[in-house]
Amino acid sequence: MQDNNHEETVLFTVEGEETDNKARKVLTTVYQALKEKGYNPLNQLVGYLLSGDPAYITSHKNARSLIRQVERDELLEEMVGTYLKMAEKNRL
């Protein structure tokens, strides 16, 4: 039986650049659709990412269907990765 002592770091990986590109495209499309409909895209995306409830995403431009095609962890990886790259670039 495995001891769950939470002392060791668990390695998490997502495969390939293809996933990043799809996640980026979906996030961009969904962002624009939310903005066009007058929603605050940040609030709506956070609501979706935390809850998994697609009702936070508008159906305008097929955004609700698109966002469901990408796993939430892949969307988060794209967002955090982009943020960290930009933060590092601005530090230089």
C-alpha positions as CSV (number, residue, x, y, z in Angstrom):
1,M,0.0,0.0,0.0
2,Q,1.4,3.4,-0.9
3,D,2.0,6.0,1.8
4,N,0.4,9.4,0.9
5,N,2.8,11.7,2.7
6,H,2.5,14.6,0.2
7,E,6.2,15.3,0.6
8,E,7.2,14.5,-2.9
9,T,6.5,16.7,-5.9
10,V,4.3,15.2,-8.6
11,L,5.3,15.8,-12.2
12,F,2.5,17.0,-14.4
13,T,3.0,17.1,-18.2
14,V,0.8,17.9,-21.1
15,E,1.8,16.6,-24.5
16,G,2.9,18.5,-27.5
17,E,2.8,21.9,-29.1
18,E,-0.4,20.9,-31.0
19,T,-2.4,21.1,-27.8
20,D,-0.9,24.5,-27.0
21,N,-1.9,25.8,-30.4
22,K,-5.5,24.5,-30.2
23,A,-5.9,25.8,-26.7
24,R,-4.6,29.2,-27.8
25,K,-6.9,29.4,-30.7
26,V,-9.9,28.4,-28.7
27,L,-9.1,30.9,-25.9
28,T,-8.7,33.7,-28.5
29,T,-12.0,32.8,-30.2
30,V,-13.9,32.5,-26.9
31,Y,-12.4,35.7,-25.6
32,Q,-13.6,37.6,-28.7
33,A,-17.1,36.1,-28.6
34,L,-17.5,37.0,-24.9
35,K,-16.3,40.5,-25.6
36,E,-18.6,41.0,-28.6
37,K,-21.6,40.0,-26.4
38,G,-20.6,42.5,-23.7
39,Y,-19.4,40.0,-21.1
40,N,-16.2,40.4,-19.1
41,P,-14.1,37.7,-20.7
42,L,-11.8,37.3,-17.7
43,N,-14.7,36.7,-15.2
44,Q,-16.5,34.3,-17.5
45,L,-13.4,32.3,-18.3
46,V,-12.5,32.0,-14.6
47,G,-16.0,30.9,-13.8
48,Y,-15.8,28.2,-16.5
49,L,-12.3,27.1,-15.5
50,L,-13.2,26.8,-11.8
51,S,-16.6,25.1,-12.2
52,G,-16.4,23.3,-15.5
53,D,-19.9,24.7,-16.2
54,P,-20.2,25.7,-19.9
55,A,-23.0,28.1,-19.1
56,Y,-20.3,30.7,-18.3
57,I,-19.4,30.8,-22.0
58,T,-21.7,32.3,-24.7
59,S,-22.9,30.3,-27.6
60,H,-22.1,33.2,-29.9
61,K,-19.6,32.2,-32.6
62,N,-19.9,28.6,-31.3
63,A,-17.7,29.5,-28.4
64,R,-19.4,27.2,-25.9
65,S,-18.9,24.2,-28.2
66,L,-15.3,25.2,-28.9
67,I,-14.2,25.5,-25.3
68,R,-15.6,22.1,-24.5
69,Q,-13.3,20.5,-27.1
70,V,-10.2,21.4,-25.0
71,E,-9.6,20.1,-21.5
72,R,-9.6,22.7,-18.8
73,D,-6.1,21.8,-17.6
74,E,-4.9,22.4,-21.2
75,L,-6.5,25.8,-21.2
76,L,-4.9,26.6,-17.8
77,E,-1.5,25.4,-19.0
78,E,-1.7,27.7,-22.1
79,M,-2.8,30.7,-20.0
80,V,-0.2,30.2,-17.2
81,G,2.5,29.4,-19.8
82,T,1.8,32.6,-21.8
83,Y,1.7,34.7,-18.6
84,L,5.1,33.3,-17.4
85,K,6.7,33.8,-20.8
86,M,5.5,37.4,-20.9
87,A,6.6,38.1,-17.4
88,E,10.1,36.7,-18.1
89,K,10.3,38.7,-21.3
90,N,9.5,41.9,-19.4
91,R,12.1,41.2,-16.8
92,L,14.9,41.2,-19.3
